[in-house]
Amino acid sequence: MSLTVYGVPLSPFVRKVRLFLAEKALDYQLEIILPFAQPAWFKDISPLGRIPALKDGDTGLADSSVICHYLNDKYPDDAQLLGQTPEQRAQVSWLEKYADYELAPLCTFSVFRNRALKPSMGQPCDEAVVQKALNEQLPPHFDYLEKILGSAQYLVGEQLTLADLALACQLINMEHGGEQLDAQRWPGLSAHYARIKARESVQGVLPGEQKMLAKMSGKA
């Protein structure tokens, strides 16, 4: 087995794949590929030039969801992270897509991009975009997820799934942008995030990300 993940650590989608691999106890190498100025050969693996991509022997795949589903099927003897029943698997897929399509534009591409990425490139932060995301756009999503979670430990079933990882990946980027969930307004969701963040898989990648953020901000 020779698994290589292509991308950058601060991408929530790259992080999702890395956490998935860690939870399944699969060894891999991370090869840094930026979202821009990519080598020509990368298009053979990711025709749209998006990260992450994965190489498993002669198999090349792109898209974080596709990669995670492939890993779950290819290595079924490890932790099952897509749910135990058809109903659970459907709910896991729904919530993963919810995190990727509804939260990512706000947590990552509004808050994180403006607060962390743009200043590191000498570009001004559009704080109006950040505040709109925090005060108008994200709260209804957090209300929905708080309701879905209820008093449970995990979003689907009684064990960790890809849904939990996908959500945490977006909240990590929001935190990298200087914002956290309001624990009084969303107590269940806040506790869930703390629980997932404390896992060994997450703690294995966060120190490297924090060093990268410090370097980007000139605080390293």
C-alpha positions as a Markdown table, in Angstrom:
| # | Residue | x | y | z |
|---|---|---|---|---|
| 1 | Met | 0.0 | 0.0 | 0.0 |
| 2 | Ser | 1.4 | 3.4 | -1.0 |
| 3 | Leu | -1.1 | 6.3 | -0.4 |
| 4 | Thr | -0.2 | 9.9 | -1.3 |
| 5 | Val | -2.5 | 12.8 | -0.5 |
| 6 | Tyr | -1.9 | 16.0 | -2.6 |
| 7 | Gly | -2.9 | 19.4 | -1.3 |
| 8 | Val | -2.3 | 21.9 | 1.5 |
| 9 | Pro | -2.9 | 21.3 | 5.2 |
| 10 | Leu | -5.1 | 24.4 | 5.7 |
| 11 | Ser | -7.7 | 23.2 | 3.1 |
| 12 | Pro | -10.7 | 21.8 | 5.0 |
| 13 | Phe | -11.1 | 19.2 | 2.3 |
| 14 | Val | -7.5 | 18.1 | 2.5 |
| 15 | Arg | -7.9 | 18.0 | 6.2 |
| 16 | Lys | -11.0 | 15.9 | 5.9 |
| 17 | Val | -9.2 | 13.2 | 3.9 |
| 18 | Arg | -6.2 | 13.3 | 6.3 |
| 19 | Leu | -8.5 | 12.8 | 9.3 |
| 20 | Phe | -10.3 | 10.0 | 7.6 |
| 21 | Leu | -7.0 | 8.3 | 6.9 |
| 22 | Ala | -5.9 | 8.7 | 10.5 |
| 23 | Glu | -9.2 | 7.4 | 11.9 |
| 24 | Lys | -8.8 | 4.3 | 9.7 |
| 25 | Ala | -5.1 | 4.0 | 10.8 |
| 26 | Leu | -3.9 | 4.1 | 7.2 |
| 27 | Asp | -0.4 | 5.4 | 6.5 |
| 28 | Tyr | 0.1 | 8.0 | 3.8 |
| 29 | Gln | 2.4 | 10.7 | 2.6 |
| 30 | Leu | 1.3 | 14.4 | 2.1 |
| 31 | Glu | 2.7 | 16.1 | -1.0 |
| 32 | Ile | 2.1 | 19.8 | -1.0 |
| 33 | Ile | 0.2 | 20.9 | -4.1 |
| 34 | Leu | -1.1 | 24.5 | -4.1 |
| 35 | Pro | -4.5 | 25.4 | -5.5 |
| 36 | Phe | -2.6 | 27.5 | -8.1 |
| 37 | Ala | 0.6 | 27.1 | -10.1 |
| 38 | Gln | 0.3 | 23.4 | -10.2 |
| 39 | Pro | 2.6 | 21.0 | -12.1 |
| 40 | Ala | 1.3 | 19.8 | -15.3 |
| 41 | Trp | 1.2 | 16.1 | -14.2 |
| 42 | Phe | -1.3 | 17.0 | -11.4 |
| 43 | Lys | -4.1 | 17.3 | -14.0 |
| 44 | Asp | -3.7 | 13.6 | -14.7 |
| 45 | Ile | -4.9 | 12.9 | -11.2 |
| 46 | Ser | -7.2 | 16.0 | -10.7 |
| 47 | Pro | -8.5 | 17.1 | -14.1 |
| 48 | Leu | -10.1 | 20.3 | -12.6 |
| 49 | Gly | -6.9 | 21.1 | -10.7 |
| 50 | Arg | -8.7 | 20.9 | -7.3 |
| 51 | Ile | -7.3 | 19.6 | -4.0 |
| 52 | Pro | -7.2 | 17.2 | -2.5 |
| 53 | Ala | -6.3 | 14.4 | -4.8 |
| 54 | Leu | -5.2 | 10.9 | -3.9 |
| 55 | Lys | -2.8 | 8.3 | -5.5 |
| 56 | Asp | -3.2 | 4.7 | -4.3 |
| 57 | Gly | -0.8 | 2.7 | -6.4 |
| 58 | Asp | -2.0 | 3.1 | -10.0 |
| 59 | Thr | -5.3 | 4.6 | -8.9 |
| 60 | Gly | -5.7 | 8.4 | -8.9 |
| 61 | Leu | -8.7 | 10.2 | -7.5 |
| 62 | Ala | -9.9 | 13.7 | -6.9 |
| 63 | Asp | -12.6 | 15.2 | -4.6 |
| 64 | Ser | -12.6 | 14.7 | -0.9 |
| 65 | Ser | -15.9 | 12.9 | -0.7 |
| 66 | Val | -15.0 | 10.5 | -3.5 |
| 67 | Ile | -11.7 | 9.8 | -1.9 |
| 68 | Cys | -13.2 | 9.0 | 1.5 |
| 69 | His | -15.8 | 6.7 | 0.0 |
| 70 | Tyr | -13.1 | 4.9 | -2.0 |
| 71 | Leu | -11.0 | 4.5 | 1.1 |
| 72 | Asn | -13.9 | 3.1 | 3.1 |
| 73 | Asp | -14.6 | 0.5 | 0.3 |
| 74 | Lys | -11.0 | -0.3 | -0.4 |
| 75 | Tyr | -10.0 | -0.8 | 3.2 |
| 76 | Pro | -13.2 | -2.2 | 4.9 |
| 77 | Asp | -11.5 | -3.9 | 7.7 |
| 78 | Asp | -10.6 | -0.6 | 9.3 |
| 79 | Ala | -13.0 | 1.8 | 11.1 |
| 80 | Gln | -16.3 | 2.2 | 9.3 |
| 81 | Leu | -16.9 | 5.9 | 9.0 |
| 82 | Leu | -19.9 | 6.0 | 6.6 |
| 83 | Gly | -22.6 | 4.6 | 8.9 |
| 84 | Gln | -23.9 | 1.1 | 9.6 |
| 85 | Thr | -27.2 | 1.0 | 7.8 |
| 86 | Pro | -28.6 | 2.4 | 4.5 |
| 87 | Glu | -30.4 | 5.1 | 6.5 |
| 88 | Gln | -27.3 | 6.1 | 8.4 |
| 89 | Arg | -25.1 | 6.1 | 5.3 |
| 90 | Ala | -27.6 | 8.4 | 3.6 |
| 91 | Gln | -27.6 | 10.8 | 6.5 |
| 92 | Val | -23.8 | 10.8 | 6.7 |
| 93 | Ser | -23.6 | 11.7 | 3.0 |
| 94 | Trp | -26.2 | 14.4 | 3.5 |
| 95 | Leu | -24.4 | 16.0 | 6.4 |
| 96 | Glu | -21.0 | 15.8 | 4.7 |
| 97 | Lys | -22.4 | 17.6 | 1.7 |
| 98 | Tyr | -24.1 | 20.1 | 4.0 |
| 99 | Ala | -20.7 | 20.9 | 5.5 |
| 100 | Asp | -19.0 | 21.1 | 2.1 |
| 101 | Tyr | -21.6 | 23.1 | 0.2 |
| 102 | Glu | -23.3 | 25.2 | 2.9 |
| 103 | Leu | -20.7 | 25.8 | 5.6 |
| 104 | Ala | -17.5 | 25.9 | 3.4 |
| 105 | Pro | -18.5 | 29.1 | 1.5 |
| 106 | Leu | -19.0 | 30.8 | 4.9 |
| 107 | Cys | -16.5 | 29.3 | 7.4 |
| 108 | Thr | -13.7 | 28.9 | 4.9 |
| 109 | Phe | -14.2 | 31.1 | 1.9 |
| 110 | Ser | -15.6 | 34.1 | 3.9 |
| 111 | Val | -14.2 | 34.0 | 7.5 |
| 112 | Phe | -10.9 | 32.1 | 7.0 |
| 113 | Arg | -10.1 | 33.5 | 3.6 |
| 114 | Asn | -10.6 | 37.1 | 4.7 |
| 115 | Arg | -9.1 | 36.9 | 8.1 |
| 116 | Ala | -6.1 | 34.7 | 7.4 |
| 117 | Leu | -5.4 | 34.1 | 3.7 |
| 118 | Lys | -5.9 | 37.5 | 2.2 |
| 119 | Pro | -3.7 | 39.4 | 4.8 |
| 120 | Ser | -0.9 | 36.9 | 4.3 |
| 121 | Met | -1.0 | 37.8 | 0.6 |
| 122 | Gly | -1.0 | 41.6 | 1.3 |
| 123 | Gln | -4.7 | 41.9 | 0.4 |
| 124 | Pro | -7.2 | 43.7 | 2.7 |
| 125 | Cys | -9.7 | 41.7 | 4.7 |
| 126 | Asp | -13.3 | 42.4 | 3.7 |
| 127 | Glu | -14.7 | 42.5 | 7.2 |
| 128 | Ala | -18.2 | 43.2 | 6.0 |
| 129 | Val | -18.2 | 39.8 | 4.3 |
| 130 | Val | -17.0 | 38.2 | 7.5 |
| 131 | Gln | -19.6 | 39.9 | 9.7 |
| 132 | Lys | -22.5 | 39.0 | 7.3 |
| 133 | Ala | -21.4 | 35.3 | 7.4 |
| 134 | Leu | -21.1 | 35.3 | 11.2 |
| 135 | Asn | -24.3 | 37.3 | 12.0 |
| 136 | Glu | -26.7 | 36.5 | 9.2 |
| 137 | Gln | -25.7 | 33.4 | 7.2 |
| 138 | Leu | -24.1 | 30.9 | 9.6 |
| 139 | Pro | -26.6 | 31.1 | 12.5 |
| 140 | Pro | -29.5 | 29.3 | 10.6 |
| 141 | His | -27.1 | 26.5 | 9.7 |
| 142 | Phe | -25.9 | 26.2 | 13.2 |
| 143 | Asp | -29.5 | 26.1 | 14.5 |
| 144 | Tyr | -30.2 | 23.2 | 12.1 |
| 145 | Leu | -27.1 | 21.3 | 13.1 |
| 146 | Glu | -27.9 | 21.8 | 16.8 |
| 147 | Lys | -31.3 | 20.4 | 16.3 |
| 148 | Ile | -30.0 | 17.4 | 14.3 |
| 149 | Leu | -27.4 | 16.6 | 17.0 |
| 150 | Gly | -29.8 | 17.0 | 19.9 |
| 151 | Ser | -28.2 | 15.4 | 23.0 |
| 152 | Ala | -26.2 | 12.8 | 21.0 |
| 153 | Gln | -22.5 | 12.5 | 21.1 |
| 154 | Tyr | -22.2 | 12.2 | 17.3 |
| 155 | Leu | -24.3 | 13.5 | 14.3 |
| 156 | Val | -25.3 | 10.0 | 13.0 |
| 157 | Gly | -25.6 | 6.9 | 15.1 |
| 158 | Glu | -23.5 | 6.2 | 18.2 |
| 159 | Gln | -20.0 | 6.5 | 16.7 |
| 160 | Leu | -17.8 | 8.8 | 14.8 |
| 161 | Thr | -18.6 | 9.2 | 11.1 |
| 162 | Leu | -17.5 | 11.3 | 8.1 |
| 163 | Ala | -20.3 | 13.7 | 8.9 |
| 164 | Asp | -18.6 | 14.6 | 12.2 |
| 165 | Leu | -15.2 | 15.1 | 10.5 |
| 166 | Ala | -16.6 | 17.2 | 7.7 |
| 167 | Leu | -18.3 | 19.6 | 10.1 |
| 168 | Ala | -15.3 | 19.9 | 12.4 |
| 169 | Cys | -13.1 | 20.7 | 9.4 |
| 170 | Gln | -15.2 | 23.7 | 8.6 |
| 171 | Leu | -15.3 | 24.9 | 12.2 |
| 172 | Ile | -11.5 | 24.5 | 12.4 |
| 173 | Asn | -11.1 | 26.9 | 9.5 |
| 174 | Met | -13.6 | 29.3 | 11.1 |
| 175 | Glu | -11.5 | 29.2 | 14.3 |
| 176 | His | -8.3 | 29.7 | 12.2 |
| 177 | Gly | -10.1 | 32.9 | 11.1 |
| 178 | Gly | -10.5 | 34.0 | 14.8 |
| 179 | Glu | -14.1 | 32.9 | 15.4 |
| 180 | Gln | -15.7 | 30.1 | 17.5 |
| 181 | Leu | -19.1 | 28.8 | 18.1 |
| 182 | Asp | -21.2 | 30.6 | 20.7 |
| 183 | Ala | -21.4 | 27.9 | 23.4 |
| 184 | Gln | -24.4 | 29.5 | 25.0 |
| 185 | Arg | -26.4 | 29.7 | 21.8 |
| 186 | Trp | -25.3 | 26.3 | 20.4 |
| 187 | Pro | -24.2 | 24.3 | 23.5 |
| 188 | Gly | -24.6 | 20.8 | 21.9 |
| 189 | Leu | -22.8 | 21.8 | 18.7 |
| 190 | Ser | -20.0 | 23.5 | 20.7 |
| 191 | Ala | -19.5 | 20.4 | 22.9 |
| 192 | His | -19.5 | 18.2 | 19.8 |
| 193 | Tyr | -16.8 | 20.4 | 18.2 |
| 194 | Ala | -14.7 | 20.3 | 21.3 |
| 195 | Arg | -15.1 | 16.5 | 21.4 |
| 196 | Ile | -14.1 | 15.9 | 17.8 |
| 197 | Lys | -11.2 | 18.5 | 18.1 |
| 198 | Ala | -9.8 | 16.6 | 21.0 |
| 199 | Arg | -9.5 | 13.3 | 19.1 |
| 200 | Glu | -6.0 | 12.1 | 18.4 |
| 201 | Ser | -6.5 | 12.3 | 14.6 |
| 202 | Val | -7.3 | 16.1 | 14.8 |
| 203 | Gln | -4.6 | 16.8 | 17.4 |
| 204 | Gly | -2.2 | 15.1 | 15.0 |
| 205 | Val | -2.7 | 17.7 | 12.3 |
| 206 | Leu | -3.5 | 20.9 | 14.2 |
| 207 | Pro | 0.1 | 21.8 | 15.4 |
| 208 | Gly | 1.4 | 21.8 | 11.9 |
| 209 | Glu | -1.5 | 24.0 | 10.8 |
| 210 | Gln | -1.0 | 26.4 | 13.6 |
| 211 | Lys | 2.7 | 26.8 | 12.7 |
| 212 | Met | 1.7 | 27.5 | 9.2 |
| 213 | Leu | -0.7 | 30.1 | 10.3 |
| 214 | Ala | 1.9 | 31.8 | 12.5 |
| 215 | Lys | 4.3 | 31.9 | 9.6 |
| 216 | Met | 1.7 | 33.4 | 7.3 |
| 217 | Ser | 0.9 | 36.1 | 9.8 |
| 218 | Gly | 4.5 | 36.9 | 10.5 |
| 219 | Lys | 4.3 | 35.7 | 14.1 |
| 220 | Ala | 6.5 | 32.6 | 13.7 |
